[in-house]
Amino acid sequence: MLLKVGEKAPLFALPDADMASVDLALFQGKKHLVLFFYPKDGTPYCTREVTDFSDHDGDFSRQDCLLFGISRDDCLKHAEFRDKEGIGIELLSDTDGAVCKRYGVWQAREVDGHKKYGIARSTFIIDREGTIRHALYNVNYKGHALDVLRLVKELNS
């Protein structure tokens, strides 16, 4: 089921690349959040998307906004990816896919006549109160970080 603008963002706690737990509830009332779900560490498009968000981390910070990248890769893979690519944002590990399912990004698609499940590249902008302000499914990674930054800036104006 896809999430809609105006709904409360499902809360969760997931481990980051250093195996420390990140609990969404801790940021309510304090920060805007951007959650971007991507298929896999180290693949060309995912690397471009994650490094693009990471390169603009300071811009998001100035908007009182935290960035979290989420995939089903484990913490170790996230740590290797982060260190290899110089990524400065938190990468969260959803190995069992429970959070991906709650956010509606675990989707089936047809591949060679077979149904195959995977993460649909998607981004959620959540305001300080925990309400989804933008639910962007099946996004193109090109220029996406700057599009999201523009939307976050609108939250503050």
N, C-alpha and C positions, 0 to 999 in steps of 0.2 A: 504494500500500500504506500502510495506516495504521500509525503507530508505537504501541507499547504501553508501558505502565508497566513499569519495570524494564529497558528497553532503554537502551543508550548513545545519547545524542543525537547525531545526525550533526553533525560539525564542519564549519564553513565560514568563509570570510572574505568579507564584503560591504562595499561602500562606504556611508558614512553621508551625511547631507545635505551635508556639507562635503567630500565625496569622499575622506575618510580611511578607510582600510581597518580594519574591526573584525573581529578574528579570535577566534572562540569559544574556541579552544584556550588563549588567554592567561588565561582566567578560571578554568580548571580548577584545583581545589584551593584556590581563593580565594573565590569568590562563588557564591551561588545565582543562577540566571538565569530570567527570564520572557521568553519569545519569544511575541509575539502577532502573528498574521498577519491582515491586514485587506485588503479588496478595493481601496480607492482613496482617495487623498488628497482632502479637500475635500467628500466626499459627506456628507450629514447624519448617518447612523449611524456612519460611520467617524470623523468629526470628534468626535462625542460620545464614542466609545470611546477614541480616542487622547488627547483632552483629559482624560478621566476618569483614565486611567492616569497622565498627566503630573501632574495635580493631587495624586495620591497618591505621587508619586516619593519624597518625603521619608520616608513610612511604609515604603516598600519598602527604601529605603536603610538605615533603622534595623534592618531584618531581614537586612542584609548581602546584599541582592539587587539586581541590575541589571535594568532593563527595556529591551527592544528591540522596537520596532514594525517589522514587515516587510511591504512590499507590492511590487508590480512597477513602481511609479512610479519615475522616474529621480531622481537626486540633486538636480537643479535643482527639480523639482516638490516633493520633500520639503522643500527649503530654504524655498521659498515658503510651503508649508503650515505649517511650523514657525514661521516668522516671523509670518505672518498670525494664527495661532491662539495664539501664545505658548507653544508646546510645549517643555518642558524635557527631554524624553527623546530618546534616539537613535532615528532612523528609518533603517532600512537598506533599500537598494535592490537588489531581486532582479529586474532587468529581463528576464533570459532565463528566469526561472521555475525554474531548476535547484534552488534550495533549497526552494521551494514544493513541487516534486515529491518531493524527498527526505523532506519532512515529511508528505507525503500530503494537503496542503491544496489542491492544484490538482485540482479535481473537476469532473466533468460534471454538468450538470443540464438538465432538459428545459425549454425556453422556446419556446412557440408551436409545439410539435411538433418542434423541432430541438434537437440536443444542443449545449449551449454550455458552454465551460469558463471557470472563474473561481476565485478564491480563496474557499474556505469559511472563514469567520471562525473561527479556531482559536487556542488558547493552550497553550503547553507550559511546565511548571514543571520546571526542571532543577536538581538539587542540585549541591553543590560538586564532587562526583566526576564530574559529567557524565552522571548517570543520570536518565532521565525519571521524575519522581515523579507527574506528572499530565499526561495528554494529553486535552485538552478540544476536541473537534471540533464545528463548527456551533453555536457559542455565541450567545447573545443578548447584545447589547452592554449592555443595561440592568443596572446594578449589578454588571457583570462584574468591574471592577477591584477592588472591595471583596471579592467572592467569592474572587478570586485572592489577594489580600492575606491573607485568612483562611487559605488553604491554605499560603501561604508561612510564615506564623507557626507553623503546625503542624510545619514542617520543623525549626524551631529549638527546639521544646519537648521 
